[in-house]
Amino acid sequence: MNNTSTTSASPIASKRRSRDIITGIDWRRYVIYIGFAVVFLFFAIFLGNQGFLSPVNLVNILRQTATIMVIAVGMTYVIAAAEIDLSVGSIAGLSSVSTAMAISAWGLVPGIVTGLAVGFVVGAINGSLVSLLGIPSFLVTLGMMGVAVGTAQWITNSAPEPILSDVFNNIFGSGNIGPVPSLVVWAAVFVAIGAIGLSRTKFGRQVLATGGNRTAANFTGINTKRIKFTVLLISGVVASVAGMLYAGRLQSGRFQWGTGDELSAIAAVILGGTSLFGGSGTVIGTMFGALLIGLINNGLVLAGLDSSQQQIVRGAIIILAVALARKK
């Protein structure tokens, strides 16, 4: 009798354990990887005859996604700290024109320094207003978005600023390092540094703690004001590098470069698994989020959709990203 009861109970217990394991998995962590695989297979099947799987097209996807990926790495830190930065696209545009003008006037190295200085100054202003004066980052960076793009348009009279330095253009976007486009190398370096910094360093843990519970973080001795200042500073500097990547790839500085990139970067970060409410973040997930957006954009172009239809799909992606955001 006992043996029979034990035998009949064993399958039931196994089923319960399996169910508990399945229900205990946070599937939202893996949505981006599953979604990326599904979208890739979908386009591979339906757009294979239009060159989707060609090596040239796949490299183009990486090249076109690289700049957004760089911006999104900095945005991951900002959102993980429960802040937002809407000025990154405008910083990229201002950095591109500042770099182009400085290269024309003073040469290569001063041009690069000028481009980085733009991101440093704007990021420092954003961080100071948020951390010291307590103004919400949404409002600060929304205002700075207008200031940056307006400044870039004003100093150039809305005209493009050509970059004639082949060295700059090759390093920052137009050239290759061996068989790999330099843009892809830049993106890989930023992803690697960002992933290690967020998951393996004391600063990364403090960023997550600040975003998770600022009051508790303060009690543990974390200077949360400094953390908020630093993540916005990082975001500004990273956006300035992205602006130089735009300038190098397109061999000119323009105030339009980076327009709308803040929305794409936020969508990539949230799709990648970083909580919109702070406290958790993954740079590797952000990388896949950016690749998914690039994959979709490329597929829509090959499918023959016009720019307005592509905008609709991008908007739907952002809505999906918010819907999938993990709440506390």
Secondary structure, 3 states (H helix, E strand, C coil): CHHHHHHHHHHHHHHHHHHHHHHHCCHHHHHHHHHHHHHHHHHHHHCHHHCCCCHHHHHHHHHHHHHHHHHHHHHHHHHHCCCCCCCHHHHHHHHHHHHHHHHHHHCHHHHHHHHHHHHHHHHHHHHHHHHCCCCCHHHHHHHHHHHHHHHHHHHHCCCCEECCCHHHHHHHHHCEECCEEHHHHHHHHHHHHHHHHHHHCHHHHHHHHHHHCHHHHHHCCCCHHHHHHHHHHHHHHHHHHHHHHHHHHHCEECCCCCCCHHHHHHHHHHHCCCCCCCCCCCHHHHHHHHHHHHHHHHHHHHCCCCHHHHHHHHHHHHHHHHHCCCCC
